[in-house]
Amino acid sequence: MVYEALVRARFTDRSAYAIHQKVASLLAREAADTRDYLYEYSPDTAELYLRSSAPAGRDFADWRNLEALKAGGRYRVFGRIALSFERIEGLTATTIRVPGELAKALKRVFARNAGLEFETLDAYSTRPVWIEKPSRKPIHFTPIHFEGVARVRDVAAANRVLEQGYGRGKGFGFGVIHFQQVAL
């Protein structure tokens, strides 16, 4: 079972690593220890969206069950992921700037790895993010924001993405994929 919560959270230190540590400290110990959680943080609205299979206590947030996706279901799908360009067939640092190329590549990636067939998909990348971790080399991510309408073709793969997120940097606020059912 997967749970989700939306809470107000204002972090004084907005570095990605500090937020990562704070979020882990808020969650149930078993989720934090196994890294069985996803989150997104919006500093503009001070909203922290959490998803975990082991939610923290009720005093922290109102957790609700996340419904499983249905085969053939039509959903508005959106999120912010971090992918390595080398892993996306046909995509390079040059082609990512060509209008439509990123969306075409993401359609292939999601069809193959997430069981989603997109009817429409808009995608863009933003400037790279460097995350400084104590006593380690900085980690580099290129955020990709996307939104579209998709049908679920492989229920198991789509539900795995719903539960586990997608791409790199899931412990740093990337990888949460949101699904909102839309009319057929």
C-alpha positions as CSV (number, residue, x, y, z in Angstrom):
1,M,0.0,0.0,0.0
2,V,1.2,3.5,-0.8
3,Y,0.3,6.7,1.0
4,E,0.5,10.3,0.2
5,A,0.4,13.6,2.1
6,L,0.6,17.3,1.4
7,V,1.9,19.5,4.2
8,R,3.1,23.0,4.8
9,A,6.8,23.1,5.5
10,R,9.1,26.1,5.5
11,F,12.8,25.2,5.5
12,T,15.3,27.8,6.5
13,D,18.2,26.1,4.7
14,R,17.0,25.5,1.1
15,S,20.0,23.5,-0.1
16,A,18.9,20.3,-1.7
17,Y,20.9,18.2,0.8
18,A,19.5,20.0,3.9
19,I,15.9,19.5,2.6
20,H,16.7,15.8,1.9
21,Q,17.9,15.3,5.5
22,K,14.9,17.1,7.0
23,V,12.4,15.1,4.9
24,A,14.1,11.8,6.0
25,S,13.9,12.9,9.6
26,L,10.1,13.6,9.3
27,L,9.2,10.1,7.9
28,A,8.8,6.9,9.7
29,R,12.1,5.3,10.5
30,E,11.6,2.2,8.3
31,A,10.8,4.4,5.3
32,A,13.8,6.7,5.9
33,D,16.2,3.8,6.5
34,T,15.2,2.0,3.3
35,R,14.7,5.2,1.3
36,D,11.2,4.1,0.6
37,Y,9.8,7.6,0.0
38,L,9.5,10.3,-2.6
39,Y,9.0,14.0,-2.1
40,E,8.6,17.3,-3.9
41,Y,9.2,20.6,-2.3
42,S,8.0,24.0,-3.6
43,P,9.8,26.8,-1.8
44,D,7.4,29.3,-3.3
45,T,4.3,27.8,-1.8
46,A,6.1,26.0,1.1
47,E,4.3,22.8,0.2
48,L,5.9,19.5,0.8
49,Y,4.3,16.5,-1.1
50,L,5.3,13.1,0.3
51,R,4.7,9.6,-0.9
52,S,5.7,6.5,1.2
53,S,4.7,2.9,2.0
54,A,5.4,3.6,5.7
55,P,3.9,7.0,6.7
56,A,4.9,8.9,9.7
57,G,2.5,9.4,12.7
58,R,-0.9,11.1,12.2
59,D,0.4,14.1,14.2
60,F,2.8,14.9,11.3
61,A,0.4,14.8,8.4
62,D,-3.0,13.5,7.2
63,W,-1.9,10.5,5.1
64,R,-4.3,9.1,2.5
65,N,-4.2,5.9,0.5
66,L,-3.0,6.3,-3.1
67,E,-5.3,4.4,-5.5
68,A,-3.7,2.0,-8.0
69,L,-3.8,2.8,-11.7
70,K,-6.2,0.9,-13.9
71,A,-5.5,-0.8,-17.2
72,G,-6.6,1.3,-20.1
73,G,-7.2,4.2,-17.7
74,R,-6.6,7.7,-19.1
75,Y,-4.7,10.0,-16.9
76,R,-3.2,13.5,-16.8
77,V,0.5,12.7,-16.0
78,F,3.0,15.3,-14.8
79,G,6.1,15.6,-12.8
80,R,9.8,16.7,-12.5
81,I,12.3,14.0,-13.1
82,A,16.1,13.8,-13.5
83,L,17.4,11.6,-16.3
84,S,20.8,10.9,-17.7
85,F,20.8,11.9,-21.4
86,E,23.1,9.0,-22.2
87,R,20.3,6.7,-21.1
88,I,17.6,8.2,-23.4
89,E,18.0,6.8,-26.9
90,G,18.5,9.6,-29.5
91,L,18.8,12.4,-27.0
92,T,21.9,14.5,-26.5
93,A,22.7,17.9,-24.9
94,T,22.2,19.4,-28.4
95,T,18.9,17.7,-29.4
96,I,17.3,18.5,-26.0
97,R,17.1,22.1,-27.2
98,V,15.3,21.2,-30.5
99,P,11.5,21.7,-30.0
100,G,9.7,18.5,-29.6
101,E,12.7,16.2,-29.4
102,L,12.6,15.9,-25.6
103,A,8.9,15.0,-25.7
104,K,9.4,12.4,-28.4
105,A,12.2,10.8,-26.5
106,L,10.2,10.8,-23.2
107,K,7.3,9.1,-24.9
108,R,9.6,6.3,-25.9
109,V,11.1,6.0,-22.4
110,F,7.7,6.0,-20.7
111,A,6.2,3.5,-23.2
112,R,9.2,1.1,-22.6
113,N,9.7,1.5,-18.9
114,A,6.5,2.8,-17.4
115,G,3.7,1.2,-19.5
116,L,2.3,4.5,-20.5
117,E,1.2,5.5,-24.0
118,F,1.0,9.3,-24.2
119,E,-1.6,11.0,-26.4
120,T,0.0,14.4,-25.7
121,L,3.2,15.3,-23.9
122,D,5.0,18.6,-23.3
123,A,8.4,18.6,-21.8
124,Y,11.3,21.0,-21.1
125,S,14.5,21.0,-19.2
126,T,15.8,23.6,-16.9
127,R,19.4,24.5,-15.8
128,P,21.4,21.7,-14.1
129,V,21.2,21.3,-10.4
130,W,24.3,20.6,-8.3
131,I,23.9,19.0,-4.9
132,E,26.7,19.3,-2.4
133,K,27.0,16.4,0.0
134,P,29.5,16.6,2.9
135,S,32.8,14.8,2.1
136,R,31.6,13.7,-1.4
137,K,31.8,15.0,-4.9
138,P,28.8,17.1,-5.9
139,I,25.9,15.3,-7.7
140,H,24.6,16.7,-11.0
141,F,21.0,16.5,-12.2
142,T,19.3,18.0,-15.2
143,P,15.6,18.5,-14.2
144,I,13.0,17.6,-16.9
145,H,9.5,18.9,-16.3
146,F,6.7,17.3,-18.3
147,E,2.9,17.1,-18.5
148,G,0.6,15.2,-20.8
149,V,-2.3,12.8,-21.2
150,A,-1.5,9.0,-21.2
151,R,-3.3,5.7,-21.2
152,V,-2.0,2.8,-19.0
153,R,-1.0,-0.1,-21.2
154,D,1.1,-2.1,-18.6
155,V,-0.6,-1.9,-15.2
156,A,2.3,-3.4,-13.3
157,A,4.9,-1.1,-14.8
158,A,2.7,2.0,-14.3
159,N,1.9,1.2,-10.7
160,R,5.6,0.6,-10.0
161,V,6.3,4.1,-11.3
162,L,3.4,5.5,-9.2
163,E,4.9,3.8,-6.1
164,Q,8.6,4.2,-6.7
165,G,8.9,7.2,-8.9
166,Y,11.1,7.4,-12.0
167,G,14.6,8.5,-12.9
168,R,17.6,9.6,-10.8
169,G,17.6,11.9,-7.7
170,K,14.5,10.5,-6.0
171,G,16.0,11.2,-2.6
172,F,16.5,14.9,-3.6
173,G,12.9,15.8,-4.7
174,F,12.9,14.4,-8.3
175,G,11.0,11.5,-9.7
176,V,7.5,11.9,-8.3
177,I,5.0,11.2,-11.1
178,H,1.5,12.5,-10.5
179,F,-1.6,10.8,-12.1
180,Q,-5.0,12.4,-12.2
181,Q,-7.8,10.4,-13.9
182,V,-9.5,12.2,-16.8
183,A,-12.6,11.3,-18.7
184,L,-12.3,8.9,-21.6
